[in-house]
């Protein structure tokens, strides 16, 4: 359940450039004319999104599916604690890539306080700005159980389809292994917060 995008931010460049989605846009799973008419501009993409989500919405969703319902967009330790109280199986620390609200807190800055409050009580995933293996490493060192990768996957898909996606993931894996070896982390479970200082020292040698 995405909680960090009730409305789109004011994308001034899109407004200035009169950006609209192409009229012949199609999606494999929603090729209808209704979808075409609804996506003439970006704001309409969230026109059907509930802009006042609350915990009751989460409870309703959980009762109406057998799938695990994770909450994406958690930036507050208090919200993370409330998620634990409601037995949410996992939270995703994310600010939607920072593309909606200028000067908002970065997801990586929000991660450690949340980990300190709820680590071990629910799964903590991290999402936002992951471009290199070292980004994955820093998120894991900060206490994330797993890391989400968004835009690089889309780049790989655009360039090379499924092969491109596989190449992006392999590249991230190679970089992550390299950082682990340079810092002395023998396994994923052994990546600890002090390794972040070690990475900073290594990168400032020259």
N, CA and C atoms as an extended XYZ file, in Angstrom:
618
Properties=species:S:1:pos:R:3:atomname:S:1:resname:S:1:resid:I:1 pbc="F F F"
N         0.855       -1.180        0.000 N   UNK     1
C         0.000        0.000        0.000 CA  UNK     1
C         0.895        1.235        0.000 C   UNK     1
N         0.803        2.016       -1.068 N   UNK     2
C         1.654        3.199       -1.201 CA  UNK     2
C         1.041        4.376       -0.468 C   UNK     2
N         1.734        4.827        0.574 N   UNK     3
C         1.202        5.907        1.408 CA  UNK     3
C         1.898        7.237        1.165 C   UNK     3
N         2.896        7.240        0.279 N   UNK     4
C         3.697        8.464        0.114 CA  UNK     4
C         3.389        9.207       -1.181 C   UNK     4
N         2.245        8.907       -1.806 N   UNK     5
C         1.897        9.622       -3.033 CA  UNK     5
C         0.394        9.872       -3.113 C   UNK     5
N        -0.154       10.636       -2.165 N   UNK     6
C        -1.586       10.939       -2.230 CA  UNK     6
C        -1.922       11.851       -3.405 C   UNK     6
N        -0.991       12.731       -3.745 N   UNK     7
C        -1.122       13.602       -4.918 CA  UNK     7
C         0.265       13.751       -5.532 C   UNK     7
N         0.323       14.152       -6.773 N   UNK     8
C         1.602       14.440       -7.401 CA  UNK     8
C         2.137       15.778       -6.918 C   UNK     8
N         3.438       15.906       -6.865 N   UNK     9
C         4.039       17.190       -6.580 CA  UNK     9
C         3.845       18.138       -7.756 C   UNK     9
N         4.145       19.411       -7.533 N   UNK    10
C         4.021       20.401       -8.607 CA  UNK    10
C         5.269       20.334       -9.485 C   UNK    10
N         5.161       19.633      -10.592 N   UNK    11
C         6.303       19.432      -11.481 CA  UNK    11
C         6.383       20.617      -12.444 C   UNK    11
N         7.146       21.610      -12.045 N   UNK    12
C         7.148       22.889      -12.763 CA  UNK    12
C         7.665       22.763      -14.193 C   UNK    12
N         8.647       21.891      -14.391 N   UNK    13
C         9.146       21.709      -15.760 CA  UNK    13
C         8.065       21.126      -16.668 C   UNK    13
N         7.303       20.170      -16.137 N   UNK    14
C         6.227       19.586      -16.931 CA  UNK    14
C         5.170       20.634      -17.249 C   UNK    14
N         4.877       21.487      -16.266 N   UNK    15
C         3.890       22.549      -16.492 CA  UNK    15
C         4.405       23.533      -17.537 C   UNK    15
N         5.670       23.947      -17.371 N   UNK    16
C         6.260       24.910      -18.293 CA  UNK    16
C         6.352       24.362      -19.713 C   UNK    16
N         6.641       23.071      -19.821 N   UNK    17
C         6.797       22.449      -21.136 CA  UNK    17
C         5.494       21.896      -21.705 C   UNK    17
N         4.383       22.106      -20.976 N   UNK    18
C         3.070       21.613      -21.413 CA  UNK    18
C         3.117       20.116      -21.694 C   UNK    18
N         3.756       19.381      -20.781 N   UNK    19
C         3.912       17.948      -20.980 CA  UNK    19
C         2.588       17.213      -20.810 C   UNK    19
N         2.290       16.366      -21.758 N   UNK    20
C         1.149       15.450      -21.650 CA  UNK    20
C         1.604       14.092      -22.164 C   UNK    20
N         0.953       13.048      -21.669 N   UNK    21
C         1.260       11.726      -22.169 CA  UNK    21
C         0.734       11.576      -23.587 C   UNK    21
N         1.413       10.814      -24.444 N   UNK    22
C         0.975       10.663      -25.834 CA  UNK    22
C        -0.403       10.028      -25.928 C   UNK    22
N        -1.169       10.452      -26.916 N   UNK    23
C        -2.543        9.982      -27.047 CA  UNK    23
C        -2.619        8.504      -27.405 C   UNK    23
N        -1.540        7.949      -27.968 N   UNK    24
C        -1.571        6.540      -28.361 CA  UNK    24
C        -0.916        5.631      -27.319 C   UNK    24
N        -0.756        6.146      -26.099 N   UNK    25
C        -0.146        5.352      -25.045 CA  UNK    25
C        -0.972        4.102      -24.770 C   UNK    25
N        -0.280        2.978      -24.645 N   UNK    26
C        -0.956        1.727      -24.336 CA  UNK    26
C        -0.187        1.000      -23.243 C   UNK    26
N        -0.927        0.293      -22.420 N   UNK    27
C        -0.333       -0.602      -21.443 CA  UNK    27
C        -0.873       -1.992      -21.699 C   UNK    27
N        -0.002       -2.967      -21.566 N   UNK    28
C        -0.406       -4.333      -21.904 CA  UNK    28
C        -1.602       -4.809      -21.090 C   UNK    28
N        -1.667       -4.394      -19.830 N   UNK    29
C        -2.756       -4.885      -18.982 CA  UNK    29
C        -3.959       -3.952      -18.936 C   UNK    29
N        -3.855       -2.753      -19.522 N   UNK    30
C        -4.995       -1.824      -19.550 CA  UNK    30
C        -5.040       -1.090      -20.891 C   UNK    30
N        -5.373       -1.794      -21.952 N   UNK    31
C        -5.352       -1.169      -23.278 CA  UNK    31
C        -6.644       -0.452      -23.653 C   UNK    31
N        -7.528       -0.203      -22.697 N   UNK    32
C        -8.840        0.314      -23.029 CA  UNK    32
C        -8.803        1.797      -23.388 C   UNK    32
N        -9.821        2.233      -24.116 N   UNK    33
C        -9.957        3.642      -24.468 CA  UNK    33
C       -10.163        4.490      -23.214 C   UNK    33
N       -10.806        3.907      -22.210 N   UNK    34
C       -11.020        4.620      -20.961 CA  UNK    34
C        -9.681        4.988      -20.310 C   UNK    34
N        -8.744        4.043      -20.355 N   UNK    35
C        -7.420        4.324      -19.805 CA  UNK    35
C        -6.746        5.414      -20.624 C   UNK    35
N        -6.896        5.336      -21.932 N   UNK    36
C        -6.270        6.323      -22.806 CA  UNK    36
C        -6.781        7.725      -22.467 C   UNK    36
N        -8.093        7.830      -22.269 N   UNK    37
C        -8.677        9.135      -21.984 CA  UNK    37
C        -8.269        9.636      -20.605 C   UNK    37
N        -8.024        8.710      -19.687 N   UNK    38
C        -7.728        9.103      -18.305 CA  UNK    38
C        -6.281        9.518      -18.095 C   UNK    38
N        -5.422        9.231      -19.075 N   UNK    39
C        -3.993        9.489      -18.879 CA  UNK    39
C        -3.468       10.564      -19.826 C   UNK    39
N        -4.263       11.552      -20.081 N   UNK    40
C        -3.818       12.641      -20.956 CA  UNK    40
C        -2.828       13.560      -20.252 C   UNK    40
N        -2.798       13.547      -18.963 N   UNK    41
C        -1.792       14.317      -18.233 CA  UNK    41
C        -1.392       13.540      -16.985 C   UNK    41
N        -0.283       13.924      -16.394 N   UNK    42
C         0.257       13.168      -15.268 CA  UNK    42
C        -0.646       13.186      -14.046 C   UNK    42
N        -1.284       14.329      -13.782 N   UNK    43
C        -2.119       14.411      -12.592 CA  UNK    43
C        -3.234       13.384      -12.633 C   UNK    43
N        -3.707       13.074      -13.835 N   UNK    44
C        -4.792       12.113      -13.940 CA  UNK    44
C        -4.347       10.708      -13.576 C   UNK    44
N        -3.039       10.471      -13.572 N   UNK    45
C        -2.552        9.146      -13.201 CA  UNK    45
C        -2.896        8.800      -11.757 C   UNK    45
N        -3.046        9.819      -10.923 N   UNK    46
C        -3.395        9.568       -9.523 CA  UNK    46
C        -4.824       10.015       -9.226 C   UNK    46
N        -5.608       10.206      -10.275 N   UNK    47
C        -6.964       10.697      -10.069 CA  UNK    47
C        -7.815        9.690       -9.306 C   UNK    47
N        -7.483        8.415       -9.407 N   UNK    48
C        -8.252        7.406       -8.700 CA  UNK    48
C        -7.634        6.991       -7.383 C   UNK    48
N        -6.582        7.688       -6.975 N   UNK    49
C        -5.894        7.344       -5.736 CA  UNK    49
C        -6.560        8.042       -4.557 C   UNK    49
N        -6.782        7.303       -3.495 N   UNK    50
C        -7.383        7.874       -2.288 CA  UNK    50
C        -6.368        8.811       -1.636 C   UNK    50
N        -6.716       10.079       -1.473 N   UNK    51
C        -5.742       11.061       -0.995 CA  UNK    51
C        -5.797       11.283        0.519 C   UNK    51
N        -6.555       10.438        1.222 N   UNK    52
C        -6.598       10.564        2.673 CA  UNK    52
C        -6.486        9.186        3.334 C   UNK    52
N        -5.522        8.420        2.871 N   UNK    53
C        -5.317        7.081        3.427 CA  UNK    53
C        -5.088        7.149        4.931 C   UNK    53
N        -5.621        6.168        5.640 N   UNK    54
C        -5.383        6.083        7.076 CA  UNK    54
C        -5.289        4.616        7.466 C   UNK    54
N        -5.127        4.357        8.746 N   UNK    55
C        -4.933        2.983        9.196 CA  UNK    55
C        -6.158        2.117        8.957 C   UNK    55
N        -7.333        2.713        8.926 N   UNK    56
C        -8.537        1.939        8.631 CA  UNK    56
C        -8.476        1.366        7.222 C   UNK    56
N        -7.885        2.125        6.294 N   UNK    57
C        -7.743        1.625        4.920 CA  UNK    57
C        -6.821        0.408        4.882 C   UNK    57
N        -5.772        0.468        5.693 N   UNK    58
C        -4.886       -0.686        5.756 CA  UNK    58
C        -5.627       -1.907        6.291 C   UNK    58
N        -6.382       -1.718        7.365 N   UNK    59
C        -7.102       -2.837        7.964 CA  UNK    59
C        -8.109       -3.420        6.976 C   UNK    59
N        -8.795       -2.549        6.226 N   UNK    60
C        -9.763       -3.022        5.223 CA  UNK    60
C        -9.053       -3.835        4.151 C   UNK    60
N        -7.908       -3.316        3.674 N   UNK    61
C        -7.167       -4.014        2.630 CA  UNK    61
C        -6.694       -5.372        3.111 C   UNK    61
N        -6.166       -5.417        4.316 N   UNK    62
C        -5.660       -6.679        4.859 CA  UNK    62
C        -6.774       -7.721        4.992 C   UNK    62
N        -7.962       -7.274        5.356 N   UNK    63
C        -9.081       -8.203        5.529 CA  UNK    63
C        -9.617       -8.719        4.202 C   UNK    63
N        -9.311       -8.002        3.119 N   UNK    64
C        -9.885       -8.364        1.827 CA  UNK    64
C        -8.884       -8.981        0.856 C   UNK    64
N        -7.763       -9.451        1.369 N   UNK    65
C        -6.808      -10.164        0.535 CA  UNK    65
C        -6.070      -11.180        1.383 C   UNK    65
N        -5.637      -12.246        0.740 N   UNK    66
C        -4.807      -13.229        1.426 CA  UNK    66
C        -3.323      -12.935        1.229 C   UNK    66
N        -3.025      -11.898        0.455 N   UNK    67
C        -1.641      -11.505        0.232 CA  UNK    67
C        -1.122      -10.690        1.412 C   UNK    67
N         0.167      -10.733        1.668 N   UNK    68
C         0.724       -9.843        2.700 CA  UNK    68
C         0.675       -8.403        2.206 C   UNK    68
N         0.248       -7.492        3.056 N   UNK    69
C         0.135       -6.080        2.677 CA  UNK    69
C         1.239       -5.292        3.372 C   UNK    69
N         2.196       -4.813        2.591 N   UNK    70
C         3.259       -3.965        3.115 CA  UNK    70
C         2.873       -2.505        2.925 C   UNK    70
N         3.432       -1.635        3.745 N   UNK    71
C         3.151       -0.200        3.622 CA  UNK    71
C         4.406        0.509        3.143 C   UNK    71
N         4.282        1.191        2.024 N   UNK    72
C         5.404        1.901        1.413 CA  UNK    72
C         5.269        3.397        1.669 C   UNK    72
N         6.391        4.033        2.010 N   UNK    73
C         6.378        5.471        2.233 CA  UNK    73
C         6.498        5.843        3.695 C   UNK    73
N         6.961        4.916        4.517 N   UNK    74
C         7.114        5.184        5.943 CA  UNK    74
C         8.414        5.955        6.176 C   UNK    74
N         8.325        7.116        6.812 N   UNK    75
C         9.493        7.937        7.121 CA  UNK    75
C         9.576        8.304        8.599 C   UNK    75
N         8.554        7.966        9.343 N   UNK    76
C         8.473        8.331       10.754 CA  UNK    76
C         8.610        7.095       11.639 C   UNK    76
N         9.472        7.151       12.660 N   UNK    77
C         9.546        6.041       13.618 CA  UNK    77
C         8.212        5.771       14.303 C   UNK    77
N         7.437        6.820       14.537 N   UNK    78
C         6.127        6.632       15.176 CA  UNK    78
C         5.203        5.818       14.276 C   UNK    78
N         5.205        6.131       12.971 N   UNK    79
C         4.389        5.361       12.033 CA  UNK    79
C         4.887        3.922       11.941 C   UNK    79
N         6.195        3.757       11.970 N   UNK    80
C         6.761        2.412       11.926 CA  UNK    80
C         6.321        1.607       13.147 C   UNK    80
N         6.307        2.256       14.304 N   UNK    81
C         5.884        1.590       15.534 CA  UNK    81
C         4.409        1.226       15.484 C   UNK    81
N         3.606        2.110       14.913 N   UNK    82
C         2.179        1.819       14.767 CA  UNK    82
C         1.977        0.642       13.818 C   UNK    82
N         2.798        0.567       12.774 N   UNK    83
C         2.722       -0.564       11.846 CA  UNK    83
C         3.016       -1.871       12.568 C   UNK    83
N         3.990       -1.852       13.442 N   UNK    84
C         4.313       -3.045       14.234 CA  UNK    84
C         3.135       -3.422       15.120 C   UNK    84
N         2.536       -2.420       15.735 N   UNK    85
C         1.395       -2.679       16.621 CA  UNK    85
C         0.250       -3.335       15.869 C   UNK    85
N         0.114       -3.000       14.593 N   UNK    86
C        -0.953       -3.565       13.761 CA  UNK    86
C        -0.490       -4.808       13.000 C   UNK    86
N         0.660       -5.320       13.368 N   UNK    87
C         1.241       -6.531       12.768 CA  UNK    87
C         1.397       -6.438       11.252 C   UNK    87
N         1.775       -5.261       10.773 N   UNK    88
C         2.104       -5.115        9.351 CA  UNK    88
C         3.343       -5.976        9.076 C   UNK    88
N         3.303       -6.859        8.070 N   UNK    89
C         4.410       -7.784        7.850 CA  UNK    89
C         5.694       -7.131        7.354 C   UNK    89
N         5.585       -5.913        6.838 N   UNK    90
C         6.778       -5.227        6.371 CA  UNK    90
C         6.482       -3.787        6.011 C   UNK    90
N         7.465       -2.910        6.246 N   UNK    91
C         7.334       -1.507        5.857 CA  UNK    91
C         8.449       -1.173        4.879 C   UNK    91
N         8.177       -0.219        4.011 N   UNK    92
C         9.169        0.219        3.036 CA  UNK    92
C         9.490        1.683        3.316 C   UNK    92
N        10.712        1.925        3.754 N   UNK    93
C        11.159        3.286        4.042 CA  UNK    93
C        11.448        3.960        2.702 C   UNK    93
N        10.645        4.954        2.348 N   UNK    94
C        10.737        5.560        1.020 CA  UNK    94
C        10.088        6.930        1.020 C   UNK    94
N        10.613        7.824        0.198 N   UNK    95
C         9.965        9.128       -0.007 CA  UNK    95
C         9.600        9.304       -1.474 C   UNK    95
N         9.318        8.203       -2.115 N   UNK    96
C         8.923        8.173       -3.525 CA  UNK    96
C        10.003        8.800       -4.414 C   UNK    96
N        11.239        8.496       -4.069 N   UNK    97
C        12.355        8.975       -4.886 CA  UNK    97
C        12.644       10.447       -4.729 C   UNK    97
N        11.972       11.122       -3.798 N   UNK    98
C        12.194       12.548       -3.596 CA  UNK    98
C        11.722       13.400       -4.766 C   UNK    98
N        10.884       12.839       -5.612 N   UNK    99
C        10.469       13.561       -6.817 CA  UNK    99
C         9.174       14.336       -6.654 C   UNK    99
N         8.596       14.300       -5.462 N   UNK   100
C         7.312       14.961       -5.269 CA  UNK   100
C         7.400       16.191       -4.370 C   UNK   100
N         8.229       16.109       -3.326 N   UNK   101
C         8.286       17.198       -2.351 CA  UNK   101
C         9.722       17.664       -2.170 C   UNK   101
N        10.003       18.876       -2.593 N   UNK   102
C        11.339       19.443       -2.432 CA  UNK   102
C        11.685       19.577       -0.948 C   UNK   102
N        12.944       19.340       -0.633 N   UNK   103
C        13.531       19.493        0.708 CA  UNK   103
C        12.948       18.519        1.734 C   UNK   103
N        12.205       17.517        1.277 N   UNK   104
C        11.721       16.493        2.196 CA  UNK   104
C        12.881       15.634        2.687 C   UNK   104
N        12.673       14.928        3.779 N   UNK   105
C        13.728       14.091        4.342 CA  UNK   105
C        14.089       12.964        3.377 C   UNK   105
N        15.359       12.706        3.243 N   UNK   106
C        15.805       11.605        2.405 CA  UNK   106
C        15.500       10.272        3.067 C   UNK   106
N        15.165        9.281        2.271 N   UNK   107
C        14.822        7.978        2.829 CA  UNK   107
C        15.987        7.381        3.611 C   UNK   107
N        17.218        7.587        3.119 N   UNK   108
C        18.377        7.015        3.799 CA  UNK   108
C        18.597        7.685        5.160 C   UNK   108
N        18.195        8.945        5.297 N   UNK   109
C        18.298        9.633        6.593 CA  UNK   109
C        17.213        9.159        7.552 C   UNK   109
N        16.075        8.767        7.005 N   UNK   110
C        14.969        8.306        7.843 CA  UNK   110
C        15.166        6.869        8.303 C   UNK   110
N        16.006        6.121        7.600 N   UNK   111
C        16.141        4.694        7.879 CA  UNK   111
C        16.685        4.364        9.278 C   UNK   111
N        17.826        4.921        9.711 N   UNK   112
C        18.378        4.518       11.014 CA  UNK   112
C        17.445        4.713       12.210 C   UNK   112
N        16.739        5.860       12.337 N   UNK   113
C        15.825        6.000       13.481 CA  UNK   113
C        14.698        4.972       13.470 C   UNK   113
N        14.246        4.606       12.276 N   UNK   114
C        13.187        3.601       12.170 CA  UNK   114
C        13.727        2.232       12.564 C   UNK   114
N        14.932        1.927       12.110 N   UNK   115
C        15.561        0.658       12.476 CA  UNK   115
C        15.744        0.570       13.987 C   UNK   115
N        16.189        1.664       14.580 N   UNK   116
C        16.404        1.691       16.023 CA  UNK   116
C        15.116        1.398       16.790 C   UNK   116
N        13.990        1.848       16.226 N   UNK   117
C        12.710        1.711       16.924 CA  UNK   117
C        12.069        0.326       16.709 C   UNK   117
N        12.159       -0.221       15.488 N   UNK   118
C        11.345       -1.415       15.212 CA  UNK   118
C        12.126       -2.596       14.639 C   UNK   118
N        13.437       -2.528       14.585 N   UNK   119
C        14.212       -3.642       14.025 CA  UNK   119
C        13.890       -4.938       14.753 C   UNK   119
N        13.668       -5.986       13.978 N   UNK   120
C        13.356       -7.286       14.550 CA  UNK   120
C        11.883       -7.501       14.820 C   UNK   120
N        11.083       -6.445       14.730 N   UNK   121
C         9.652       -6.550       15.013 CA  UNK   121
C         8.835       -6.655       13.725 C   UNK   121
N         9.387       -6.174       12.628 N   UNK   122
C         8.788       -6.316       11.313 CA  UNK   122
C         9.899       -6.184       10.289 C   UNK   122
N         9.634       -6.603        9.065 N   UNK   123
C        10.636       -6.481        8.019 CA  UNK   123
C        10.748       -5.020        7.587 C   UNK   123
N        11.983       -4.554        7.411 N   UNK   124
C        12.224       -3.174        6.993 CA  UNK   124
C        12.910       -3.192        5.637 C   UNK   124
N        12.218       -2.674        4.648 N   UNK   125
C        12.786       -2.556        3.307 CA  UNK   125
C        13.138       -1.107        3.049 C   UNK   125
N        14.095       -0.885        2.156 N   UNK   126
C        14.515        0.474        1.817 CA  UNK   126
C        14.343        0.679        0.322 C   UNK   126
N        13.862        1.859       -0.035 N   UNK   127
C        13.666        2.172       -1.449 CA  UNK   127
C        13.927        3.657       -1.670 C   UNK   127
N        14.672        3.973       -2.712 N   UNK   128
C        14.865        5.383       -3.042 CA  UNK   128
C        16.296        5.720       -3.401 C   UNK   128
N        16.541        6.025       -4.663 N   UNK   129
C        17.850        6.498       -5.089 CA  UNK   129
C        18.917        5.428       -5.198 C   UNK   129
N        18.536        4.166       -5.229 N   UNK   130
C        19.528        3.097       -5.358 CA  UNK   130
C        19.976        3.012       -6.816 C   UNK   130
N        21.247        3.351       -7.028 N   UNK   131
C        21.804        3.341       -8.385 CA  UNK   131
C        23.044        2.467       -8.502 C   UNK   131
N        23.742        2.250       -7.407 N   UNK   132
C        24.973        1.476       -7.421 CA  UNK   132
C        24.959        0.434       -6.305 C   UNK   132
N        25.864       -0.516       -6.415 N   UNK   133
C        25.972       -1.530       -5.383 CA  UNK   133
C        26.303       -0.950       -4.026 C   UNK   133
N        27.056        0.141       -4.017 N   UNK   134
C        27.414        0.767       -2.741 CA  UNK   134
C        26.183        1.372       -2.065 C   UNK   134
N        25.182        1.768       -2.843 N   UNK   135
C        23.934        2.255       -2.258 CA  UNK   135
C        23.212        1.116       -1.541 C   UNK   135
N        23.219       -0.060       -2.156 N   UNK   136
C        22.629       -1.242       -1.524 CA  UNK   136
C        23.364       -1.536       -0.220 C   UNK   136
N        24.690       -1.483       -0.272 N   UNK   137
C        25.518       -1.770        0.894 CA  UNK   137
C        25.196       -0.820        2.045 C   UNK   137
N        25.101        0.469        1.756 N   UNK   138
C        24.850        1.456        2.804 CA  UNK   138
C        23.471        1.259        3.431 C   UNK   138
N        22.478        0.905        2.609 N   UNK   139
C        21.142        0.673        3.153 CA  UNK   139
C        21.128       -0.548        4.061 C   UNK   139
N        21.812       -1.623        3.641 N   UNK   140
C        21.885       -2.827        4.468 CA  UNK   140
C        22.658       -2.539        5.754 C   UNK   140
N        23.740       -1.764        5.628 N   UNK   141
C        24.528       -1.404        6.812 CA  UNK   141
C        23.726       -0.537        7.772 C   UNK   141
N        22.769        0.209        7.255 N   UNK   142
C        21.924        1.068        8.093 CA  UNK   142
C        20.764        0.313        8.721 C   UNK   142
N        20.655       -0.983        8.401 N   UNK   143
C        19.658       -1.799        9.072 CA  UNK   143
C        18.526       -2.335        8.231 C   UNK   143
N        18.508       -2.029        6.928 N   UNK   144
C        17.444       -2.546        6.068 CA  UNK   144
C        17.588       -4.059        5.899 C   UNK   144
N        16.458       -4.754        5.845 N   UNK   145
C        16.470       -6.190        5.585 CA  UNK   145
C        16.596       -6.485        4.096 C   UNK   145
N        16.133       -5.561        3.292 N   UNK   146
C        16.194       -5.726        1.840 CA  UNK   146
C        16.126       -4.347        1.193 C   UNK   146
N        16.497       -4.286       -0.079 N   UNK   147
C        16.569       -3.016       -0.798 CA  UNK   147
C        15.807       -3.136       -2.111 C   UNK   147
N        14.976       -2.126       -2.392 N   UNK   148
C        14.240       -2.095       -3.649 CA  UNK   148
C        14.986       -1.295       -4.706 C   UNK   148
N        14.886       -1.736       -5.942 N   UNK   149
C        15.527       -1.046       -7.062 CA  UNK   149
C        14.452       -0.708       -8.073 C   UNK   149
N        14.294        0.570       -8.358 N   UNK   150
C        13.225        0.985       -9.254 CA  UNK   150
C        13.686        1.440      -10.619 C   UNK   150
N        14.158        2.669      -10.697 N   UNK   151
C        14.458        3.270      -11.992 CA  UNK   151
C        15.527        2.525      -12.804 C   UNK   151
N        16.624        2.045      -12.188 N   UNK   152
C        17.594        1.295      -12.989 CA  UNK   152
C        16.984        0.093      -13.712 C   UNK   152
N        15.998       -0.540      -13.068 N   UNK   153
C        15.322       -1.660      -13.707 CA  UNK   153
C        14.586       -1.187      -14.961 C   UNK   153
N        13.943       -0.027      -14.867 N   UNK   154
C        13.231        0.511      -16.028 CA  UNK   154
C        14.200        0.874      -17.144 C   UNK   154
N        15.370        1.429      -16.765 N   UNK   155
C        16.386        1.718      -17.779 CA  UNK   155
C        16.801        0.443      -18.489 C   UNK   155
N        17.085       -0.609      -17.720 N   UNK   156
C        17.493       -1.871      -18.321 CA  UNK   156
C        16.414       -2.454      -19.199 C   UNK   156
N        15.161       -2.353      -18.754 N   UNK   157
C        14.039       -2.866      -19.534 CA  UNK   157
C        13.903       -2.118      -20.858 C   UNK   157
N        14.081       -0.791      -20.796 N   UNK   158
C        13.964        0.029      -22.001 CA  UNK   158
C        15.061       -0.297      -23.017 C   UNK   158
N        16.271       -0.473      -22.508 N   UNK   159
C        17.414       -0.701      -23.408 CA  UNK   159
C        17.456       -2.119      -23.957 C   UNK   159
N        17.175       -3.106      -23.073 N   UNK   160
C        17.377       -4.474      -23.517 CA  UNK   160
C        16.332       -5.477      -23.098 C   UNK   160
N        15.146       -5.023      -22.710 N   UNK   161
C        14.103       -5.964      -22.323 CA  UNK   161
C        14.516       -6.772      -21.100 C   UNK   161
N        14.109       -8.042      -21.072 N   UNK   162
C        14.429       -8.884      -19.920 CA  UNK   162
C        15.933       -9.063      -19.760 C   UNK   162
N        16.645       -9.107      -20.869 N   UNK   163
C        18.106       -9.228      -20.804 CA  UNK   163
C        18.698       -7.988      -20.148 C   UNK   163
N        18.146       -6.824      -20.461 N   UNK   164
C        18.620       -5.584      -19.861 CA  UNK   164
C        18.375       -5.543      -18.366 C   UNK   164
N        17.213       -6.029      -17.932 N   UNK   165
C        16.916       -6.079      -16.504 CA  UNK   165
C        17.893       -7.006      -15.789 C   UNK   165
N        18.125       -8.171      -16.378 N   UNK   166
C        19.068       -9.130      -15.783 CA  UNK   166
C        20.464       -8.527      -15.683 C   UNK   166
N        20.850       -7.756      -16.721 N   UNK   167
C        22.177       -7.136      -16.728 CA  UNK   167
C        22.310       -6.098      -15.619 C   UNK   167
N        21.255       -5.312      -15.398 N   UNK   168
C        21.272       -4.308      -14.329 CA  UNK   168
C        21.426       -4.982      -12.969 C   UNK   168
N        20.655       -6.024      -12.733 N   UNK   169
C        20.719       -6.729      -11.457 CA  UNK   169
C        22.087       -7.381      -11.245 C   UNK   169
N        22.637       -7.943      -12.298 N   UNK   170
C        23.955       -8.553      -12.178 CA  UNK   170
C        25.031       -7.501      -11.907 C   UNK   170
N        24.882       -6.350      -12.532 N   UNK   171
C        25.831       -5.255      -12.309 CA  UNK   171
C        25.787       -4.799      -10.846 C   UNK   171
N        24.577       -4.648      -10.304 N   UNK   172
C        24.428       -4.260       -8.901 CA  UNK   172
C        25.020       -5.330       -7.981 C   UNK   172
N        24.778       -6.602       -8.310 N   UNK   173
C        25.315       -7.685       -7.491 CA  UNK   173
C        26.839       -7.666       -7.501 C   UNK   173
N        27.428       -7.460       -8.688 N   UNK   174
C        28.884       -7.419       -8.802 CA  UNK   174
C        29.465       -6.279       -7.984 C   UNK   174
N        28.835       -5.108       -8.067 N   UNK   175
C        29.307       -3.956       -7.303 CA  UNK   175
C        29.167       -4.195       -5.802 C   UNK   175
N        28.050       -4.792       -5.389 N   UNK   176
C        27.833       -5.060       -3.964 CA  UNK   176
C        28.889       -6.020       -3.429 C   UNK   176
N        29.168       -7.079       -4.179 N   UNK   177
C        30.188       -8.046       -3.758 CA  UNK   177
C        31.548       -7.372       -3.656 C   UNK   177
N        31.844       -6.490       -4.600 N   UNK   178
C        33.120       -5.782       -4.590 CA  UNK   178
C        33.268       -4.920       -3.337 C   UNK   178
N        32.203       -4.176       -2.983 N   UNK   179
C        32.234       -3.340       -1.784 CA  UNK   179
C        32.382       -4.209       -0.541 C   UNK   179
N        31.688       -5.320       -0.511 N   UNK   180
C        31.782       -6.219        0.639 CA  UNK   180
C        33.211       -6.714        0.819 C   UNK   180
N        33.847       -7.069       -0.269 N   UNK   181
C        35.225       -7.559       -0.182 CA  UNK   181
C        36.170       -6.456        0.280 C   UNK   181
N        35.968       -5.253       -0.214 N   UNK   182
C        36.855       -4.149        0.160 CA  UNK   182
C        36.694       -3.744        1.625 C   UNK   182
N        35.508       -3.959        2.173 N   UNK   183
C        35.271       -3.566        3.555 CA  UNK   183
C        35.448       -4.722        4.535 C   UNK   183
N        35.589       -5.929        4.008 N   UNK   184
C        35.774       -7.080        4.881 CA  UNK   184
C        34.494       -7.722        5.351 C   UNK   184
N        33.380       -7.413        4.705 N   UNK   185
C        32.105       -8.043        5.044 CA  UNK   185
C        32.006       -9.374        4.317 C   UNK   185
N        32.045      -10.471        5.051 N   UNK   186
C        32.073      -11.777        4.429 CA  UNK   186
C        30.727      -12.264        3.941 C   UNK   186
N        29.650      -11.751        4.507 N   UNK   187
C        28.315      -12.160        4.106 CA  UNK   187
C        27.332      -11.014        4.347 C   UNK   187
N        26.173      -11.111        3.713 N   UNK   188
C        25.169      -10.044        3.831 CA  UNK   188
C        24.823       -9.781        5.294 C   UNK   188
N        24.626      -10.865        6.059 N   UNK   189
C        24.231      -10.717        7.457 CA  UNK   189
C        25.317      -10.043        8.289 C   UNK   189
N        26.540      -10.006        7.766 N   UNK   190
C        27.639       -9.414        8.512 CA  UNK   190
C        27.872       -7.946        8.234 C   UNK   190
N        27.048       -7.355        7.360 N   UNK   191
C        27.194       -5.928        7.061 CA  UNK   191
C        26.638       -5.121        8.229 C   UNK   191
N        27.480       -4.317        8.852 N   UNK   192
C        27.113       -3.592       10.067 CA  UNK   192
C        27.270       -2.080        9.868 C   UNK   192
N        26.650       -1.272       10.741 N   UNK   193
C        26.714        0.190       10.588 CA  UNK   193
C        28.124        0.744       10.520 C   UNK   193
N        29.069        0.157       11.258 N   UNK   194
C        30.436        0.696       11.255 CA  UNK   194
C        31.103        0.575        9.895 C   UNK   194
N        30.589       -0.290        9.028 N   UNK   195
C        31.160       -0.410        7.693 CA  UNK   195
C        30.949        0.856        6.870 C   UNK   195
N        29.925        1.646        7.197 N   UNK   196
C        29.683        2.873        6.442 CA  UNK   196
C        30.843        3.840        6.627 C   UNK   196
N        31.347        3.953        7.861 N   UNK   197
C        32.525        4.784        8.122 CA  UNK   197
C        33.733        4.247        7.372 C   UNK   197
N        33.844        2.926        7.303 N   UNK   198
C        34.957        2.322        6.599 CA  UNK   198
C        34.904        2.643        5.110 C   UNK   198
N        33.701        2.615        4.534 N   UNK   199
C        33.544        2.970        3.128 CA  UNK   199
C        33.944        4.415        2.899 C   UNK   199
N        33.521        5.326        3.795 N   UNK   200
C        33.847        6.738        3.658 CA  UNK   200
C        35.353        6.934        3.704 C   UNK   200
N        36.024        6.240        4.578 N   UNK   201
C        37.473        6.365        4.667 CA  UNK   201
C        38.171        5.857        3.421 C   UNK   201
N        37.673        4.746        2.885 N   UNK   202
C        38.273        4.175        1.694 CA  UNK   202
C        38.146        5.117        0.498 C   UNK   202
N        36.981        5.746        0.369 N   UNK   203
C        36.730        6.594       -0.809 CA  UNK   203
C        37.427        7.937       -0.713 C   UNK   203
N        37.950        8.278        0.463 N   UNK   204
C        38.648        9.569        0.618 CA  UNK   204
C        40.165        9.416        0.661 C   UNK   204
N        40.663        8.259        0.220 N   UNK   205
C        42.104        8.020        0.277 CA  UNK   205
C        42.887        8.911       -0.687 C   UNK   205
N        42.243        9.270       -1.806 N   UNK   206
C        42.990       10.035       -2.830 CA  UNK   206
C        42.355       11.398       -3.068 C   UNK   206
